[in-house]
Amino acid sequence: MRQTIALLLAGLILSSVTACNMVQGAGRDIESVGRAGKDAMH
């Protein structure tokens, strides 16, 4: 029982870290697109 709980917690922690990295990466992508558009207009 303890092993199952430990595995579930580890899985949740890993998936939350991965989701956080994906959101940060998407934010950087959007920011770079905005910068590229701004540079193209000037």
N, CA, C and O atoms as a MOPAC input file, in Angstrom:
PM7 MOZYME 1SCF
protein

 N      0.82100 1    -1.19700 1     0.00000 1
 C      0.00000 1     0.00000 1     0.00000 1
 C      0.86100 1     1.25600 1     0.00000 1
 O      0.58600 1     2.20400 1    -0.73500 1
 N      1.90900 1     1.26100 1     0.83000 1
 C      2.78200 1     2.43900 1     0.89900 1
 C      3.51600 1     2.65900 1    -0.42000 1
 O      3.72500 1     3.79600 1    -0.84200 1
 N      3.90300 1     1.56900 1    -1.06100 1
 C      4.60700 1     1.69200 1    -2.34300 1
 C      3.69400 1     2.31800 1    -3.39000 1
 O      4.13600 1     3.14900 1    -4.18300 1
 N      2.45000 1     1.93400 1    -3.39600 1
 C      1.49100 1     2.48100 1    -4.35000 1
 C      1.31500 1     3.98200 1    -4.13300 1
 O      1.30200 1     4.75800 1    -5.08700 1
 N      1.18000 1     4.38000 1    -2.87100 1
 C      1.02000 1     5.80600 1    -2.56000 1
 C      2.28200 1     6.57300 1    -2.95400 1
 O      2.19200 1     7.66200 1    -3.52100 1
 N      3.44600 1     6.01700 1    -2.66100 1
 C      4.70300 1     6.67000 1    -3.00800 1
 C      4.84100 1     6.81700 1    -4.52500 1
 O      5.28800 1     7.85800 1    -5.00600 1
 N      4.46400 1     5.79200 1    -5.27200 1
 C      4.53000 1     5.86600 1    -6.72700 1
 C      3.54900 1     6.89800 1    -7.28000 1
 O      3.88000 1     7.63100 1    -8.21200 1
 N      2.35700 1     6.95800 1    -6.71700 1
 C      1.37800 1     7.95100 1    -7.15400 1
 C      1.86900 1     9.36200 1    -6.87700 1
 O      1.73700 1    10.24300 1    -7.72700 1
 N      2.43600 1     9.58500 1    -5.69400 1
 C      2.96500 1    10.91000 1    -5.36600 1
 C      4.12200 1    11.28900 1    -6.28600 1
 O      4.19900 1    12.42600 1    -6.74900 1
 N      5.01000 1    10.35300 1    -6.55000 1
 C      6.13400 1    10.61800 1    -7.45000 1
 C      5.62500 1    10.95300 1    -8.85600 1
 O      6.13600 1    11.86800 1    -9.50200 1
 N      4.64000 1    10.22500 1    -9.31400 1
 C      4.06300 1    10.49900 1   -10.62500 1
 C      3.41800 1    11.87200 1   -10.69000 1
 O      3.56800 1    12.58400 1   -11.68300 1
 N      2.70500 1    12.24500 1    -9.64200 1
 C      2.07300 1    13.56700 1    -9.60900 1
 C      3.11400 1    14.68100 1    -9.59900 1
 O      2.95700 1    15.69200 1   -10.28400 1
 N      4.16700 1    14.49400 1    -8.82800 1
 C      5.22600 1    15.51000 1    -8.76300 1
 C      5.90500 1    15.65000 1   -10.11400 1
 O      6.12800 1    16.76500 1   -10.58400 1
 N      6.23300 1    14.53100 1   -10.74000 1
 C      6.89500 1    14.59200 1   -12.04300 1
 C      6.00000 1    15.22200 1   -13.10200 1
 O      6.47000 1    16.01300 1   -13.92000 1
 N      4.73400 1    14.88400 1   -13.09400 1
 C      3.84000 1    15.45400 1   -14.10000 1
 C      3.61800 1    16.94000 1   -13.86500 1
 O      3.46200 1    17.69200 1   -14.82800 1
 N      3.60100 1    17.38300 1   -12.61800 1
 C      3.42300 1    18.81400 1   -12.35900 1
 C      4.65700 1    19.59200 1   -12.77600 1
 O      4.54100 1    20.70900 1   -13.28000 1
 N      5.83500 1    19.02200 1   -12.57400 1
 C      7.07000 1    19.68500 1   -13.01000 1
 C      7.09900 1    19.77200 1   -14.53200 1
 O      7.48200 1    20.80300 1   -15.08500 1
 N      6.70700 1    18.72200 1   -15.20000 1
 C      6.67200 1    18.70600 1   -16.66200 1
 C      5.67800 1    19.72500 1   -17.18500 1
 O      5.96900 1    20.44000 1   -18.14400 1
 N      4.51800 1    19.80100 1   -16.57300 1
 C      3.50500 1    20.77800 1   -17.00000 1
 C      4.01500 1    22.19100 1   -16.80800 1
 O      3.77600 1    23.05600 1   -17.65100 1
 N      4.71000 1    22.43500 1   -15.71900 1
 C      5.26600 1    23.76300 1   -15.45500 1
 C      6.26700 1    24.13700 1   -16.54400 1
 O      6.25400 1    25.26100 1   -17.04700 1
 N      7.12700 1    23.20100 1   -16.90400 1
 C      8.11200 1    23.47600 1   -17.94600 1
 C      7.43700 1    23.73400 1   -19.28100 1
 O      7.90200 1    24.57100 1   -20.05400 1
 N      6.35200 1    23.03200 1   -19.56500 1
 C      5.64100 1    23.22700 1   -20.82600 1
 C      5.00700 1    24.61600 1   -20.87000 1
 O      5.02800 1    25.27200 1   -21.91100 1
 N      4.44900 1    25.06300 1   -19.76000 1
 C      3.82100 1    26.38500 1   -19.71000 1
 C      4.88700 1    27.46700 1   -19.87600 1
 O      4.67500 1    28.44300 1   -20.59600 1
 N      6.02800 1    27.29700 1   -19.21300 1
 C      7.11700 1    28.26800 1   -19.35700 1
 C      7.61500 1    28.29900 1   -20.79000 1
 O      7.87600 1    29.37300 1   -21.33300 1
 N      7.74600 1    27.15100 1   -21.40200 1
 C      8.19600 1    27.07600 1   -22.79200 1
 C      7.21300 1    27.75100 1   -23.73600 1
 O      7.61600 1    28.44600 1   -24.66800 1
 N      5.92900 1    27.54500 1   -23.49500 1
 C      4.90800 1    28.18900 1   -24.33100 1
 C      4.96600 1    29.69600 1   -24.14800 1
 O      4.81500 1    30.44300 1   -25.11500 1
 N      5.18000 1    30.14400 1   -22.93900 1
 C      5.29800 1    31.58200 1   -22.67600 1
 C      6.48100 1    32.17900 1   -23.41300 1
 O      6.38200 1    33.27200 1   -23.97200 1
 N      7.60200 1    31.46600 1   -23.41800 1
 C      8.78900 1    31.94600 1   -24.14400 1
 C      8.52700 1    31.98000 1   -25.64200 1
 O      8.95500 1    32.91100 1   -26.32400 1
 N      7.83100 1    30.97900 1   -26.15900 1
 C      7.51600 1    30.94700 1   -27.59300 1
 C      6.64500 1    32.13400 1   -27.98000 1
 O      6.90100 1    32.79300 1   -28.98800 1
 N      5.62500 1    32.40500 1   -27.18900 1
 C      4.72800 1    33.52100 1   -27.47700 1
 C      5.49000 1    34.84200 1   -27.40900 1
 O      5.28800 1    35.73200 1   -28.23500 1
 N      6.35800 1    34.95400 1   -26.42600 1
 C      7.15400 1    36.17200 1   -26.27900 1
 C      8.07100 1    36.38000 1   -27.48200 1
 O      8.20900 1    37.50400 1   -27.96600 1
 N      8.69500 1    35.31500 1   -27.96800 1
 C      9.59200 1    35.44300 1   -29.11600 1
 C      8.81800 1    35.79000 1   -30.38900 1
 O      9.32900 1    36.52100 1   -31.23700 1
 N      7.60800 1    35.28500 1   -30.53200 1
 C      6.77700 1    35.63500 1   -31.68900 1
 C      6.40700 1    37.11700 1   -31.62800 1
 O      6.42100 1    37.80600 1   -32.64800 1
 N      6.07800 1    37.60000 1   -30.44000 1
 C      5.75400 1    39.01200 1   -30.26900 1
 C      6.94200 1    39.89600 1   -30.60300 1
 O      6.79100 1    40.93300 1   -31.24900 1
 N      8.11600 1    39.48800 1   -30.16400 1
 C      9.33500 1    40.25500 1   -30.46000 1
 C      9.62000 1    40.26300 1   -31.95800 1
 O      9.99000 1    41.29500 1   -32.51800 1
 N      9.44700 1    39.12200 1   -32.59900 1
 C      9.70200 1    39.03100 1   -34.03900 1
 C      8.73300 1    39.92900 1   -34.81000 1
 O      9.13100 1    40.59600 1   -35.76400 1
 N      7.46400 1    39.94700 1   -34.39900 1
 C      6.48000 1    40.81500 1   -35.04900 1
 C      6.82400 1    42.28000 1   -34.86000 1
 O      6.70700 1    43.07900 1   -35.78900 1
 N      7.24600 1    42.62700 1   -33.66400 1
 C      7.63000 1    44.01100 1   -33.36700 1
 C      8.84000 1    44.42000 1   -34.20200 1
 O      8.87600 1    45.52200 1   -34.74900 1
 N      9.82900 1    43.53500 1   -34.30000 1
 C     11.02900 1    43.82700 1   -35.09700 1
 C     10.68500 1    43.96200 1   -36.57400 1
 O     11.27800 1    44.78100 1   -37.27600 1
 N      9.74100 1    43.17500 1   -37.04600 1
 C      9.36000 1    43.22500 1   -38.46000 1
 C      8.65600 1    44.54500 1   -38.79600 1
 O      8.76600 1    45.04300 1   -39.91700 1
 N      7.93500 1    45.10600 1   -37.82300 1
 C      7.22100 1    46.35900 1   -38.07400 1
 C      8.16000 1    47.56600 1   -38.05600 1
 O      7.84400 1    48.59900 1   -38.64500 1
 N      9.29600 1    47.44900 1   -37.39700 1
 C     10.21500 1    48.59200 1   -37.30500 1
 C     11.29100 1    48.50500 1   -38.31500 1
 O     12.15100 1    49.38400 1   -38.37800 1

